[in-house]
Amino acid sequence: MFSVSAFAAMAPNQQYLQSVQAITAYNQFITNQSVPGNLPNAPEISQAAAALTQSRQVSLTWFNQVYPSCLNLPQDITNSSAAITGGLQELTSLAGQLAADPGNPQLAQAVATTASQLAAEVGQLQTGCAGMASTLSQYANSLQQAAQGLMSCLGGLQSLLCAQNAQLCHDIAQLNSLQHATCPNQGDINAAEGVVQNDQQALTNTENFAQQINSCGQSAGDAVSGLNYLAGYWMQLSSLAGQAQQALQQISGQPATVVQLDLTAASNAWQGLLDQLSSITTLAAAEPAAVG
């Protein structure tokens, strides 16, 4: 079970992978579910079966679309990080030169050009992070709706179980009446026994299916929590990238403002993020491949 306190104590890279594992485990569980055979022909059964089928389709989306992107994006960012890293280094160097020679137009132009190029690179990063956050948020909604759809079917299944139990009691009473008749008819008794056996089997099958539906719906909590964490992770990175892009765009229009920025801290933060994403990639590579 997902422990919030233990999760909060994890390093970000471990939190990321823990979230992915929770989502993947739930979706593996759901994709392995199927509608049992020999279920009663009832609207309540059809509704629950459709909800289970829909839930399986949502889970397959995780494996076929969302899961690969969620694991590949950290690697994609680290693979394409050279342009941003180089741009930060160049801008830091130019900022130092401009601070020493603030009236130099060539240095000011170089700062503006480098900041503009860097803003474009950061903009691509922001777009990727925002897209991942949006995809995860949308998938979280789809998964939660699928789980809620399963849970909403339970009321109907419970009503069906009550009706089946009432029918079983009625048919048992009918059997008892036939068995204790003044002139018992064995053929009628055998037929009544068959009806009771069918009632009992239908009741058992429905009970098992209701338990299956309940388990599928109830166990979605950890996956939804994991998705919310991942969406928040990428949304935060998108927000930070957006702020950086705005600052760089301002510099491209007003090169002198570059000397007011702590570019060393920015470079250190960027390297820290790359280290974190690299660690996520390394941990992900050690995970067994998911099976959809």
C-alpha positions, 0 to 999 in steps of 0.5 A: 500500500502507498505510504505517504510518509515513506513516499515523502521521505524518498529522493525525487528520483525514487518518488518518480519511479515509485509513482511509475511502479504504482501506476504500472502495477495497477494497470497490469492488474486491470489488463489481466482481468476479464469478464467471467463466463456463465454470468446471468443474463441481466442488465446489471451484469452487462453494465459491469462488464462494459465498465470492466472492458472500458477500464482495461482499455484505459489501462492499455493506454498507459502501456501503449502511449503514456508509459513510454513517454513518462520514462523516455522524457527524462532521457530525452532531456538529458540527451538534448541538454548540451545546448542549454548547458552551453548557452548558460556557460556562454551567457555567464561568461558574457555577463561577466565581461559586460559587467566589467565593460558595460558600455561595450555594444559588441558584448551587449549584442552577444548577450542579446543573441545568446539569451535569445537562442537560450530562450528558444532552447528553454522554450522547447523544454517548457513545451515538452514538460507542459505536454507531459504534465497535460498527458498525465493529468488527462490520463489520471482523469481517465483512469479515475473515471474508469475506476468510478465507473466500476464502483458505480456498478456495484449498486446494481450488482447488489440489487441483482444479488438481492433479487437472486437471493430472493429467487433462491429462497422462493425456489427452495421453498417450492422444492420443500413443498414438492418434497413434502407433498402428500403424493411426491412426484420425483420428476417434479422434485428433480426439476425443482432441485435443478432450478435451485442448483442453477439459482445457487450457481448464478448467485455464486457467479454474481457474488464473485463478479461483484467482488472482482469489480469492487477490487478493480475499482478500489485498488485504483487509489495508488495509481491515481496518487502516482499520476498526480505526483508525476503530473505535478512534477512535470508541471513544476518543471514547466513552470520553472522553464517558463519563468526562465524563458521570460527572463531570457527574453527580457535579457534579449531585449535589455542585455544589461539586465543580465548582470542582475541575474545569478547565473551561477545559481541557475547553472547549478540548479540546471545541473542538479535537474540533469543529475536527477533526470539521469538518475531517473533514467538509470533507475528506469533502465533497471526496471523489468519491462512492462507488459501491456 
